[in-house]
Amino acid sequence: MGGDKSPHSVVAGAIDALAEYSFIEKLYLTGDEAVVKAEMDRQGVSHAKIELVHAPQTVGMDEDAVKSVRQKKKSSISVAVDLVKAGDCEAVISAGNTGAAVAATTIKLRTLPGVERAGIATAMPNEHGPCNIIDAGANVDAKPSHLLHYAIMGTVYAEHVQGKSNPVVGLMSVGEEDNKGNSFTKEVFQILKDSPLNFKGNVEGHDLFESPIDVVVCDGFIGNVVLKSCEATAKVMFKWLKHELNVSPFRQMGALMAKGAFIATLEKGNSENYGGSPLLGVNGICIIAHGSSSPLAIKNAIRVAAESVRHEVNPHIEEKIQQYGQTG
């Protein structure tokens, strides 16, 4: 119930997902029963695979994450996570307060054995396929050992869900040279270099979009700043471009001729195609969608959640953590 376009987008996305993905057995919608039922009636929704679970409370975007989870036990996110904890569901998806989703899953489901901190893996459009930046905001005060776990979990996700062979890992820093960075990144660099991972070394911002990198690790503070800066840059660039193309009839004519190229470029960078970002490391599947998610984004978030379950992401993470001897 916390998303900017909820419950409309969630209901519409759920219906689209069930229509396209036959392997999904059931979807639970958690929220204010009267509000969600009214939206389902408005959209003419009646589906045997959908069950509405009443959750009278909502966590607002500006509320304290941990406090809201502890005080609002009947919020839509808490009720959804409880369904996973009880074994009724295998995954939870939220387009609401990110902090609340992280707190609810971490507190109620705990982390996987050996994992110290969960991390959000967000796919960035890259010339060589999606590049996953982790952590994108779950843990702003990370330790070097946390980033090793992010690298392991990101590698597992890239390999088993995205189908990448021997994923390449990079460390976000201020330069590509081995000796660049602060004391924190230098320590992480050595840990990753000594690990069995396919570690390329330090990477910079441009590598997210044009270098053959599959996983880029950083702490949640850096990752969230990078993510939001990229989103804002893309939006303002297209805003400026649209303004300039409408300055004169000649430019408008040129824009019409290049319409196909503009549409293709927008589609390539459209985050809605990725649906949502997995919170890797919790003992359950959690997909965090953007607050302004459209029905398309919700549909794809459901797809990503189902694929994570089908490809057994968590068992593979546990196996790799144990294999690398990082069990705390």
C-alpha positions as CSV (number, residue, x, y, z in Angstrom):
1,M,0.0,0.0,0.0
2,G,3.0,2.3,0.3
3,G,3.8,2.9,-3.4
4,D,3.1,6.2,-5.1
5,K,0.6,4.5,-7.5
6,S,-0.8,1.9,-5.1
7,P,-3.1,0.0,-5.3
8,H,-3.8,0.6,-9.0
9,S,-0.4,-0.4,-10.3
10,V,0.0,-3.4,-8.0
11,V,-3.4,-4.8,-9.0
12,A,-2.9,-4.2,-12.7
13,G,0.6,-5.6,-12.6
14,A,-0.5,-8.7,-10.7
15,I,-3.1,-9.5,-13.3
16,D,-0.6,-8.9,-16.2
17,A,1.9,-11.2,-14.4
18,L,-0.6,-14.0,-14.0
19,A,-1.7,-13.7,-17.6
20,E,1.9,-14.0,-18.9
21,Y,3.6,-16.3,-16.4
22,S,1.8,-19.6,-16.0
23,F,4.4,-20.9,-13.6
24,I,3.1,-18.6,-10.8
25,E,0.7,-20.6,-8.7
26,K,-0.8,-17.8,-6.5
27,L,-0.4,-14.2,-5.6
28,Y,-1.4,-12.6,-2.2
29,L,-2.3,-8.9,-2.2
30,T,-1.8,-7.4,1.3
31,G,-3.5,-4.1,2.1
32,D,-6.6,-2.4,3.2
33,E,-9.2,-4.8,2.1
34,A,-11.9,-2.3,1.3
35,V,-9.5,-0.1,-0.8
36,V,-7.9,-3.0,-2.6
37,K,-11.2,-4.7,-3.3
38,A,-12.6,-1.5,-4.7
39,E,-9.6,-1.2,-7.0
40,M,-10.0,-4.8,-8.1
41,D,-13.7,-4.2,-8.9
42,R,-12.8,-1.0,-10.8
43,Q,-10.4,-3.0,-13.0
44,G,-12.9,-5.8,-13.3
45,V,-10.5,-8.2,-11.6
46,S,-11.6,-11.7,-10.6
47,H,-8.9,-14.3,-10.6
48,A,-8.7,-17.6,-8.9
49,K,-4.9,-17.2,-8.3
50,I,-5.3,-14.0,-6.3
51,E,-6.1,-13.8,-2.6
52,L,-6.6,-10.6,-0.7
53,V,-5.1,-10.4,2.8
54,H,-6.3,-7.6,5.0
55,A,-3.6,-5.3,6.3
56,P,-5.2,-2.1,7.8
57,Q,-2.0,-0.2,8.3
58,T,0.4,1.5,5.9
59,V,4.0,2.7,6.2
60,G,4.5,6.1,4.7
61,M,7.6,7.0,2.7
62,D,8.8,9.4,5.3
63,E,8.3,7.1,8.3
64,D,11.2,5.6,10.3
65,A,11.8,2.2,9.0
66,V,12.6,0.1,12.1
67,K,10.1,2.0,14.3
68,S,7.3,1.5,11.7
69,V,7.9,-2.3,11.5
70,R,7.9,-2.7,15.3
71,Q,4.8,-0.5,15.9
72,K,2.7,-1.2,12.8
73,K,2.5,-5.0,12.9
74,K,-0.5,-5.0,10.6
75,S,1.0,-2.8,7.9
76,S,0.9,-4.2,4.4
77,I,4.7,-4.8,4.3
78,S,4.7,-6.6,7.7
79,V,1.8,-8.8,6.8
80,A,3.4,-9.7,3.5
81,V,6.6,-10.7,5.1
82,D,4.7,-12.7,7.7
83,L,3.2,-14.7,4.9
84,V,6.7,-15.6,3.7
85,K,7.9,-16.4,7.3
86,A,4.9,-18.7,7.8
87,G,5.7,-20.5,4.5
88,D,2.5,-19.5,2.7
89,C,4.6,-17.5,0.2
90,E,8.1,-17.8,-1.2
91,A,8.7,-14.1,-2.0
92,V,7.6,-10.6,-1.1
93,I,7.5,-7.6,-3.4
94,S,7.2,-4.0,-2.2
95,A,7.0,-0.6,-4.0
96,G,6.7,1.2,-0.7
97,N,9.1,2.5,1.9
98,T,12.5,0.8,1.0
99,G,13.8,1.1,4.6
100,A,10.6,-0.6,5.9
101,A,11.0,-3.5,3.4
102,V,14.6,-4.0,4.4
103,A,13.8,-3.8,8.1
104,A,10.8,-6.1,7.9
105,T,12.5,-8.8,6.0
106,T,15.8,-8.6,8.0
107,I,14.0,-8.5,11.4
108,K,11.4,-11.2,10.6
109,L,13.2,-13.5,8.2
110,R,16.8,-12.9,9.4
111,T,19.8,-13.2,7.1
112,L,21.0,-16.4,5.5
113,P,23.7,-18.4,7.4
114,G,27.0,-16.7,7.1
115,V,25.6,-13.5,5.7
116,E,26.3,-10.5,7.9
117,R,24.3,-7.8,6.0
118,A,21.8,-8.0,3.2
119,G,22.3,-5.8,0.1
120,I,20.1,-4.4,-2.6
121,A,21.3,-5.4,-6.1
122,T,20.1,-2.9,-8.7
123,A,20.5,-3.6,-12.4
124,M,22.0,-0.8,-14.5
125,P,21.6,-0.8,-18.3
126,N,25.0,-1.8,-19.8
127,E,26.2,-2.4,-23.4
128,H,27.1,-6.0,-22.4
129,G,23.9,-6.8,-20.4
130,P,22.7,-5.6,-17.0
131,C,25.3,-4.5,-14.5
132,N,24.3,-5.1,-10.9
133,I,25.4,-2.5,-8.4
134,I,25.3,-3.8,-4.8
135,D,24.6,-2.4,-2.3
136,A,22.2,0.3,-3.6
137,G,21.0,1.5,-0.2
138,A,20.3,-1.3,2.4
139,N,23.4,-0.8,4.5
140,V,25.0,2.7,4.5
141,D,27.6,1.8,7.2
142,A,29.2,-1.3,5.7
143,K,32.4,-3.1,6.7
144,P,34.9,-4.6,4.2
145,S,33.6,-8.1,4.9
146,H,30.1,-7.0,4.0
147,L,31.3,-6.0,0.5
148,L,32.8,-9.5,0.0
149,H,29.4,-10.9,0.8
150,Y,27.8,-8.5,-1.7
151,A,30.3,-9.6,-4.3
152,I,29.5,-13.3,-3.7
153,M,25.7,-12.7,-3.6
154,G,25.8,-10.5,-6.7
155,T,27.8,-13.1,-8.6
156,V,25.3,-15.8,-7.7
157,Y,22.4,-13.6,-8.8
158,A,24.1,-12.7,-12.1
159,E,25.0,-16.3,-12.8
160,H,21.8,-18.1,-11.9
161,V,19.1,-15.6,-12.6
162,Q,20.6,-13.5,-15.4
163,G,22.4,-16.4,-17.0
164,K,25.9,-14.9,-17.0
165,S,28.9,-17.3,-17.0
166,N,31.7,-16.6,-14.5
167,P,30.4,-13.0,-13.7
168,V,33.0,-10.2,-13.6
169,V,33.2,-8.2,-10.3
170,G,34.4,-4.7,-9.9
171,L,34.9,-2.4,-6.9
172,M,33.5,1.2,-7.1
173,S,36.4,3.6,-6.5
174,V,37.8,7.0,-7.6
175,G,40.2,5.4,-10.2
176,E,41.0,2.2,-11.9
177,E,44.5,1.9,-10.6
178,D,45.0,-0.7,-7.8
179,N,46.3,2.0,-5.4
180,K,43.4,4.4,-5.8
181,G,40.7,4.9,-3.2
182,N,40.5,5.5,0.6
183,S,41.6,3.1,3.3
184,F,38.2,1.4,3.2
185,T,38.2,0.6,-0.5
186,K,41.9,-0.4,-0.4
187,E,41.1,-3.0,2.3
188,V,38.1,-4.3,0.3
189,F,40.3,-4.4,-2.9
190,Q,42.7,-6.8,-1.2
191,I,40.0,-9.0,0.2
192,L,38.3,-9.3,-3.3
193,K,41.7,-9.9,-5.0
194,D,42.4,-12.7,-2.6
195,S,39.0,-14.3,-3.1
196,P,38.1,-17.0,-5.8
197,L,35.8,-14.4,-7.4
198,N,36.4,-13.2,-11.0
199,F,37.6,-9.8,-9.7
200,K,38.5,-7.2,-12.3
201,G,39.7,-4.5,-9.9
202,N,38.6,-0.9,-9.3
203,V,36.0,0.6,-11.6
204,E,34.5,4.0,-12.1
205,G,31.1,5.4,-13.0
206,H,31.4,5.0,-16.7
207,D,32.1,1.3,-16.3
208,L,28.5,0.8,-15.1
209,F,27.2,1.5,-18.6
210,E,30.0,0.5,-21.1
211,S,32.4,-2.0,-19.6
212,P,31.9,-5.8,-19.4
213,I,31.2,-5.8,-15.7
214,D,28.4,-7.9,-14.2
215,V,28.6,-6.9,-10.5
216,V,29.9,-3.6,-8.9
217,V,30.2,-3.5,-5.2
218,C,30.2,-0.5,-2.8
219,D,28.6,0.5,0.5
220,G,24.9,1.4,0.5
221,F,25.6,5.1,0.9
222,I,27.7,5.3,-2.3
223,G,25.5,2.9,-4.1
224,N,22.3,4.9,-3.4
225,V,23.9,8.2,-4.4
226,V,25.2,6.7,-7.6
227,L,21.8,5.2,-8.4
228,K,19.8,8.3,-7.8
229,S,22.3,10.5,-9.6
230,C,22.1,8.3,-12.7
231,E,18.3,8.3,-12.6
232,A,18.2,12.1,-12.2
233,T,20.7,12.6,-15.0
234,A,18.7,10.4,-17.4
235,K,15.5,12.3,-16.7
236,V,16.9,15.8,-17.0
237,M,18.8,14.9,-20.2
238,F,15.6,13.8,-21.9
239,K,13.8,16.8,-20.5
240,W,16.4,19.2,-22.0
241,L,16.4,17.2,-25.3
242,K,12.7,17.5,-25.6
243,H,12.8,21.2,-25.0
244,E,15.5,21.8,-27.6
245,L,13.7,19.7,-30.2
246,N,10.6,21.8,-29.9
247,V,12.5,25.1,-30.4
248,S,11.8,25.3,-34.1
249,P,9.7,23.5,-36.8
250,F,12.9,22.3,-38.4
251,R,14.0,20.6,-35.2
252,Q,10.6,19.1,-34.7
253,M,10.8,17.6,-38.2
254,G,14.2,16.1,-37.4
255,A,12.8,14.7,-34.1
256,L,10.0,13.1,-36.0
257,M,12.4,11.4,-38.4
258,A,14.5,10.2,-35.4
259,K,11.5,9.1,-33.3
260,G,12.4,5.4,-33.6
261,A,15.9,6.0,-32.3
262,F,14.6,8.0,-29.3
263,I,12.1,5.2,-28.5
264,A,14.8,2.6,-28.7
265,T,17.1,4.6,-26.5
266,L,14.4,5.1,-23.9
267,E,13.6,1.4,-23.9
268,K,17.2,0.4,-23.5
269,G,17.4,2.4,-20.3
270,N,13.9,1.8,-19.0
271,S,14.2,0.5,-15.4
272,E,10.6,-0.9,-15.6
273,N,11.9,-3.7,-17.7
274,Y,14.0,-4.9,-14.7
275,G,11.0,-4.6,-12.4
276,G,12.7,-4.4,-9.1
277,S,15.9,-4.9,-7.1
278,P,16.4,-8.1,-5.1
279,L,17.4,-7.7,-1.5
280,L,20.1,-10.4,-1.4
281,G,21.1,-12.1,1.8
282,V,17.8,-12.4,3.6
283,N,16.3,-15.8,4.4
284,G,13.5,-15.4,1.8
285,I,13.1,-13.6,-1.5
286,C,12.5,-9.9,-1.3
287,I,12.1,-7.6,-4.4
288,I,12.1,-3.9,-3.9
289,A,10.4,-2.0,-6.6
290,H,10.5,1.8,-7.3
291,G,8.0,3.9,-5.5
292,S,6.5,5.1,-8.8
293,S,6.3,1.6,-10.3
294,S,3.9,1.2,-13.2
295,P,1.9,-2.0,-13.9
296,L,4.7,-3.0,-16.2
297,A,7.3,-2.6,-13.5
298,I,5.2,-4.5,-11.0
299,K,4.7,-7.3,-13.5
300,N,8.4,-7.6,-14.0
301,A,9.1,-7.4,-10.3
302,I,6.8,-10.4,-9.9
303,R,8.7,-12.2,-12.7
304,V,12.1,-11.4,-11.0
305,A,10.8,-12.8,-7.7
306,A,9.5,-16.0,-9.3
307,E,12.8,-16.5,-11.2
308,S,14.8,-16.0,-8.0
309,V,12.7,-18.8,-6.4
310,R,12.9,-21.1,-9.4
311,H,16.7,-20.7,-9.8
312,E,17.2,-21.3,-6.0
313,V,19.2,-18.1,-5.5
314,N,19.3,-18.4,-1.7
315,P,20.6,-22.0,-1.6
316,H,23.3,-21.1,-4.0
317,I,24.3,-18.1,-1.9
318,E,24.5,-20.3,1.2
319,E,26.6,-22.7,-0.7
320,K,29.0,-20.1,-2.0
321,I,29.4,-18.3,1.4
322,Q,30.2,-21.7,3.0
323,Q,32.6,-22.6,0.1
324,Y,34.5,-19.3,0.5
325,G,34.8,-19.9,4.2
326,Q,33.0,-16.6,5.1
327,T,30.7,-17.9,7.9
328,G,31.3,-15.1,10.4
